Amino acid sequence: MNDSPQNSVADPLAQVRHDMRTPVNQILGYSEMLQEDAEAAGQNASVADLKKIQFAARQLLGLINTKLNAAALSGAISPTTPALNIAHRPPGSPPPGSQGETNFLVKLKGHILVVDDHENNRDMLSRRCQRQGMTVETAEDGRQALTLVRERAFDLILLDIMMPELDGYSVLQQLKADPATRHIPIIMISALDDFDSVIRCIEAGAEDYLPKPFNPTLLRARISVCLEKKRMRDNEQLHLRTIEETQRRLGDELAEAANYVRSIFPPPCEAPLRVDWQYQPSTELGGDAFGYHWIDPEHFAVYLLDVCGHGVGASLLSVTAINVIRSGSLPNTDFRDPGAVLSALNNAYPMERQNNMYFTMWYGVYHAPSRTLRHASGGHPPALLLTPSASGEAACARLRSPGLIVGGMEGIVYESQSCSVPVGVQLVVLSDGCYEIRGPDEQVMEFDEFERYMQANGTQPDGLEQLLRWVRRRHGEGPLEDDFSILRIQF
């Protein structure tokens, strides 16, 4: 058999003690199980004889421990001085488990692998575990153990230290180095009586260490603790996988919902009016929505709304309101009158019936024959009417009419205002997420600064793309704090 380097150097008789204790341990183990069976059958005479056998075996173990060590043989200690004896019962004392296993523990459930190069040791330990309700498989050496562990799932491994070819310590190291097996609890069981071996095993990741002969009740308790820890970890991993799967599924559903929201936005167009836009939600689902369409051959509607908050609730409300506008399904409402549209929406979506959510909105209608734009807003940022100039900086007019948030109070009447629209003028409709940007200095951009930027850059062909890049540079890393929605119409 192979011995660990530390063990052979520290005590050359460790192997001898190990080999002599092994058969004595088997006598103890089998006699204890026979005693339990005899007690259960009421065979008191047999119980007494078995106890005598166990008593003699423990005396023999005591002699092996005290006599067969280098210090005793060299005369450094007296023959009566007890040697190191890790967790063994003192010679001559009655075994703590002599009355059989207690019944306060329920039957243990688990798939156990017993690894030992001695067939009798494997048999004895397997029977002990099977009596306690566990399913047991065995391996006669370290290499067979590694093969079994990588082929099957085990809840616990009972691993002997001293084995030929590949010892238990090497098996322990390989199992703990493999992410697939490192979480399997391992109890080292050996007749080796060396503290260095115990320390090495614990440092290498062993869950516990039990010397031979082991107390059946102590063995059961240690196994119970390891199985409970394994069960708890398995449950944690199951919960984690469930959470990850739920998050993945939710992510897929949110992505699908986000694609749907984008799908309801009309595509940019070139004629008869040139329209382009930029949209960047702060989360998977934002509260902004916008649209534009010809109400009839003469009237072109453009609108943008911003629901308070973000996420699924805000997105549902924004999409619902936009679809109502697109379909013209507000009863008794002239969609060519912006004020009438906002008044109808305000009455249709009171915040107390929308989970206390409201929205702001800008709605405009362009009358092509007269080149007139009527508009109304409810708590929304002003739209900008940009008139290009030869100097490169556009003249700018703010288009905003007074009005409360939409859904805040029923019965509000929104007023419409009108302005003329010269040829070449560009209308920019936006949400407040386009300018309420908090920079690294925690300062929030004012609307005036945004307006100056749009005067300088907003009429360029890629003006909206430039704006989004500028906003992102100003904001820094991470998602924007609010939805970024802006559209531009060139008349």
TINU-691077 format. One line per 8 residues: number of its first residue (from 1); their letters; for each residue x, y, z of C-alpha. Coordinates in steps of 0.1 Angstrom, whole numbers. Example, Ala and Ser with C-alpha at 12.3 -4.5 7.8 and 13.67 -1.06 7.14 Angstrom:
BEGIN
1	AS	123:-45:78; 137:-11:71 .
//
This chain:
BEGIN
1	MNDSPQNS	0:0:0; 10:36:-6; 15:59:23; 14:97:22; 49:114:22; 43:131:55; 31:100:71; 61:78:61 .
9	VADPLAQV	86:105:73; 69:114:105; 62:78:117; 77:48:98; 54:25:118; 22:42:106; 18:16:78; 23:-13:102 .
17	RHDMRTPV	-3:1:126; -27:7:97; -24:-29:85; -28:-45:119; -58:-23:128; -77:-31:96; -88:-67:105; -95:-56:141 .
25	NQILGYSE	-117:-28:128; -136:-53:107; -141:-75:137; -155:-45:156; -177:-34:128; -193:-68:120; -198:-76:157; -215:-42:163 .
33	MLQEDAEA	-240:-50:134; -245:-85:147; -252:-70:182; -278:-47:168; -295:-77:151; -293:-98:182; -308:-69:203; -336:-65:179 .
41	AGQNASVA	-343:-103:181; -341:-104:218; -311:-128:218; -295:-115:250; -270:-143:253; -256:-135:219; -255:-98:228; -233:-105:258 .
49	DLKKIQFA	-209:-126:238; -206:-100:211; -199:-73:237; -170:-95:250; -156:-97:214; -158:-60:210; -142:-54:244; -113:-77:234 .
57	ARQLLGLI	-109:-60:200; -107:-26:216; -81:-38:241; -61:-51:211; -64:-17:193; -51:0:224; -21:-22:225; -14:-16:188 .
65	NTKLNAAA	-17:22:193; 6:23:224; 32:-3:216; 36:0:179; 50:35:176; 86:48:172; 86:66:205; 76:36:226 .
73	LSGAISPT	100:13:208; 129:37:214; 120:41:251; 111:77:248; 77:70:265; 68:43:289; 48:14:277; 19:26:298 .
81	TPALNIAH	18:61:283; -11:64:258; -1:73:222; -19:95:198; -54:80:193; -77:101:171; -113:96:180; -108:60:191 .
89	RPPGSPPP	-126:47:222; -103:42:251; -93:6:257; -114:-12:282; -143:13:280; -177:1:270; -186:11:234; -209:42:233 .
97	GSQGETNF	-229:25:206; -232:-8:224; -270:-4:228; -274:-2:191; -282:29:170; -306:54:185; -339:60:167; -341:98:169 .
105	LVKLKGHI	-328:101:134; -350:93:104; -338:70:77; -312:87:56; -317:90:18; -287:94:-4; -265:77:-31; -232:69:-14 .
113	LVVDDHEN	-199:57:-29; -177:37:-6; -140:36:-17; -117:11:0; -92:-14:-12; -102:-40:14; -133:-60:3; -144:-66:39 .
121	NRDMLSRR	-141:-29:47; -163:-20:17; -188:-47:27; -190:-36:63; -194:1:55; -218:-6:27; -240:-27:50; -239:0:77 .
129	CQRQGMTV	-250:27:52; -277:4:37; -291:-2:71; -295:35:74; -316:37:42; -289:47:17; -282:34:-17; -245:23:-19 .
137	ETAEDGRQ	-220:16:-46; -184:6:-41; -150:11:-57; -119:-10:-49; -94:17:-58; -90:54:-66; -91:50:-104; -123:31:-103 .
145	ALTLVRER	-138:57:-79; -129:86:-103; -146:67:-132; -178:60:-112; -180:96:-100; -177:110:-135; -203:86:-148; -229:88:-121 .
153	AFDLILLD	-243:112:-95; -234:107:-59; -245:126:-28; -215:116:-7; -182:97:-9; -167:77:19; -130:76:9; -102:55:24 .
161	IMMPELDG	-68:73:25; -44:45:20; -49:26:-12; -26:12:-39; -18:30:-72; -39:61:-64; -44:69:-28; -74:87:-13 .
169	YSVLQQLK	-56:120:-10; -49:120:-47; -85:111:-55; -97:139:-32; -75:164:-50; -87:154:-84; -124:156:-74; -120:190:-58 .
177	ADPATRHI	-101:203:-88; -130:194:-112; -159:219:-113; -183:191:-121; -174:171:-89; -159:196:-64; -192:201:-46; -197:164:-37 .
185	PIIMISAL	-190:161:0; -162:136:9; -156:120:43; -122:105:46; -122:72:66; -89:55:75; -71:35:101; -42:60:97 .
193	DDFDSVIR	-37:78:130; -18:109:119; -29:145:124; -9:156:93; -32:134:72; -63:149:88; -50:184:82; -41:177:46 .
201	CIEAGAED	-75:162:38; -94:191:54; -73:216:36; -78:198:3; -116:201:7; -127:170:26; -159:176:45; -149:155:75 .
209	YLPKPFNP	-125:128:87; -134:96:106; -108:72:119; -113:34:120; -129:19:139; -157:44:137; -186:48:161; -218:39:142 .
217	TLLRARIS	-237:67:157; -210:92:150; -207:79:114; -244:83:110; -244:118:124; -215:129:101; -232:113:71; -265:130:80 .
225	VCLEKKRM	-248:164:82; -231:160:49; -262:148:31; -282:177:46; -256:201:33; -256:185:-1; -294:186:-2; -294:223:7 .
233	RDNEQLHL	-268:230:-20; -288:210:-46; -319:229:-37; -300:262:-40; -287:252:-74; -322:241:-84; -336:275:-73; -307:292:-91 .
241	RTIEETQR	-314:274:-123; -351:281:-120; -343:318:-115; -319:318:-144; -345:300:-166; -372:324:-155; -349:354:-162; -340:340:-196 .
249	RLGDELAE	-377:334:-205; -386:368:-192; -358:384:-211; -370:366:-243; -405:378:-236; -393:414:-230; -373:413:-261; -403:401:-281 .
257	AANYVRSI	-424:428:-265; -398:454:-273; -398:443:-309; -435:446:-310; -433:482:-296; -408:491:-324; -430:474:-350; -459:498:-343 .
265	FPPPCEAP	-437:528:-351; -441:538:-387; -410:536:-408; -391:567:-419; -403:580:-452; -392:605:-479; -425:616:-495; -447:634:-495 .
273	LRVDWQYQ	-431:645:-463; -396:635:-452; -398:619:-417; -370:603:-396; -367:594:-360; -345:579:-332; -357:558:-303; -337:543:-274 .
281	PSTELGGD	-356:530:-244; -339:532:-210; -349:496:-203; -362:467:-224; -396:483:-224; -400:521:-222; -430:544:-217; -425:564:-249 .
289	AFGYHWID	-445:559:-281; -450:580:-312; -465:578:-346; -476:598:-377; -502:591:-404; -524:608:-429; -559:613:-415; -572:621:-449 .
297	PEHFAVYL	-555:634:-481; -551:669:-466; -544:663:-429; -512:647:-416; -511:639:-378; -479:636:-358; -479:626:-321; -456:615:-292 .
305	LDVCGHGV	-465:605:-257; -445:597:-226; -460:575:-199; -446:581:-164; -422:554:-154; -408:525:-174; -413:488:-178; -442:466:-188 .
313	GASLLSVT	-470:487:-173; -458:520:-188; -453:503:-222; -487:487:-222; -504:521:-216; -483:539:-242; -489:512:-269; -527:511:-260 .
321	AINVIRSG	-530:549:-264; -510:550:-296; -531:523:-311; -563:542:-302; -549:572:-320; -538:553:-350; -571:535:-354; -592:567:-347 .
329	SLPNTDFR	-613:548:-322; -621:576:-297; -658:581:-300; -671:615:-311; -636:629:-316; -624:649:-346; -588:637:-350; -580:668:-370 .
337	DPGAVLSA	-585:689:-338; -555:683:-315; -572:698:-285; -602:675:-289; -579:645:-292; -561:652:-259; -594:660:-241; -608:626:-252 .
345	LNNAYPME	-577:607:-242; -577:625:-208; -612:612:-202; -605:577:-216; -574:571:-194; -579:585:-159; -549:576:-138; -569:561:-111 .
353	RQNNMYFT	-580:534:-135; -544:530:-149; -526:520:-118; -519:557:-111; -501:561:-143; -505:591:-165; -488:604:-196; -477:636:-213 .
361	MWYGVYHA	-483:642:-250; -477:665:-279; -502:661:-308; -501:681:-341; -520:681:-374; -506:696:-405; -530:709:-431; -512:706:-464 .
369	PSRTLRHA	-533:729:-486; -529:759:-462; -495:748:-448; -509:753:-414; -500:733:-383; -524:730:-354; -510:715:-322; -519:709:-285 .
377	SGGHPPAL	-499:694:-256; -505:681:-221; -476:685:-197; -452:678:-226; -419:695:-236; -424:719:-265; -418:708:-301; -392:728:-321 .
385	LLTPSASG	-399:744:-355; -364:748:-371; -359:771:-401; -326:765:-418; -304:796:-426; -274:803:-448; -253:808:-416; -258:771:-407 .
393	EAACARLR	-276:779:-374; -314:774:-377; -339:798:-364; -360:781:-337; -396:785:-325; -411:765:-296; -445:750:-301; -463:744:-269 .
401	SPGLIVGG	-498:750:-256; -508:751:-220; -523:718:-207; -521:694:-177; -508:659:-178; -532:635:-196; -552:614:-172; -546:636:-142 .
409	MEGIVYES	-581:650:-139; -612:643:-159; -631:670:-177; -600:691:-187; -604:709:-220; -572:712:-240; -567:741:-264; -552:740:-299 .
417	QSCSVPVG	-529:766:-313; -519:772:-349; -489:784:-369; -479:786:-405; -453:762:-419; -430:776:-447; -413:753:-472; -381:737:-458 .
425	VQLVVLSD	-390:741:-422; -384:711:-399; -406:701:-370; -389:682:-341; -411:664:-316; -394:649:-286; -397:634:-251; -379:649:-221 .
433	GCYEIRGP	-355:620:-222; -337:637:-250; -324:665:-228; -329:657:-191; -295:639:-192; -275:637:-160; -238:640:-168; -208:627:-148 .
441	DEQVMEFD	-209:659:-127; -245:651:-117; -257:682:-135; -289:678:-156; -290:694:-190; -315:723:-194; -338:725:-223; -321:757:-234 .
449	EFERYMQA	-288:738:-240; -307:712:-259; -324:738:-280; -290:755:-289; -276:721:-299; -306:715:-322; -302:750:-338; -266:742:-346 .
457	NGTQPDGL	-270:706:-357; -307:696:-359; -313:704:-395; -283:684:-408; -292:651:-426; -278:630:-397; -288:655:-370; -308:630:-349 .
465	EQLLRWVR	-280:604:-350; -255:632:-339; -279:641:-311; -281:606:-297; -243:602:-298; -239:636:-281; -264:626:-254; -246:593:-248 .
473	RRHGEGPL	-212:610:-245; -227:634:-220; -243:607:-200; -214:583:-199; -215:545:-194; -247:526:-188; -283:529:-200; -300:563:-202 .
481	EDDFSILR	-321:572:-172; -351:579:-194; -364:569:-228; -349:588:-257; -376:595:-284; -374:621:-311; -389:625:-346; -383:651:-373 .
489	IQF	-406:661:-402; -394:682:-431; -422:701:-447 .
//
